[in-house]
């Protein structure tokens, strides 16, 4: 195993542990707004997908780009759907849309 791969794995594991600690400390009343906002901000993943698409040269590369684009689209769409559902709780009877 190369030194760079070991460093990448170390950073990944540490980021997972820190992310879990941060998210687990969020109170339940803030969890939905925080997660919906974070999912919406993850639209930057589309920029990464476009950069990967420009460098894809094989069938495997195109498959990886397609899967990344699909997951990015689901993540961003889910963020907006959760935000919309959360905001409908605060609308009055006349403003609720079906």
N, C-alpha and C positions, 0 to 999 in steps of 0.2 A: 504494500500500500504506500503510495507516495505521500510526501509531506503535505503537499497542497490538498490532496483529497482528505487527509486526516484533519487539516485545519478547517476545511469546509464542513466536514461532519461535526466537528466540535462546535463551530458557530451555529449550525443548524440545531443541534441538541440544546445548546444554551438558550437559543431564541425560543424554542418550544417551551422550555422550563420557565423562562421569564414571562412569556406570553400567558402561560397557564396561571402563574401566580398573579399577574395583573388582572386578568379577566375574572379569576375566582374571588377577588376582593371587591368587585363591583356590586353594589346593592341591587336587589331585584327591581326596584323602581327605575333604575337607570340602565338596566341591561338591554331592553329593547331599543331605546333611542341610540345607545352606544353602538350596538351591533348593526342597526340599520344604517347608521351614518358610516360606519367602517366599511360595510359592504358597498355602499355607494361610492366611497372614495376609492375602492379597489378598481375603479375604472381604469386606473393606470396600468393594470394588467394588459389591457388592450394595446397599449403602446409597446409593451414587451412582446406581445403576440405579433404585432406588425414587424418588429425588428427581427424576430425569429423567422417570420414568413419570408423576409427578404434574403435570409441566408440559407433557407431550406433547399437542399439539392437532391434529396432522395425521397423515396416513398415513405420511409420511416419518419423523415423530417416533416413531411406534409401531414402525416397522421398525428404527430406530436403537436404541430401547430393547430390542427383542427380541434383536437381534444382540449388544448389550452384555450382556444377561442370559445369553445362551448362552455367550459367551466367558468370563464370570465363573464360570459353573457349571463349565465345562470346566477352568478354571484351578484352582479350589478342589478339585474332585474329583481332578484329577491330582496335586495336592500331597499329598492324603491317600493316594492309591494308591501314590505313590513312597515316602512315609514308611512305609507298611505293608510294602511289599516290602523296604525297607531294614532294618526291624526284624526281619523273619523270618530274616535272616541270623544274628541273635544268639540265636535261640530254640533250645532243646535239642530232641531228637527227639520227646519226649512233648508238647511245647507247640505243635508245628507244626500248623496247621489247614489243611484242604484247600480 
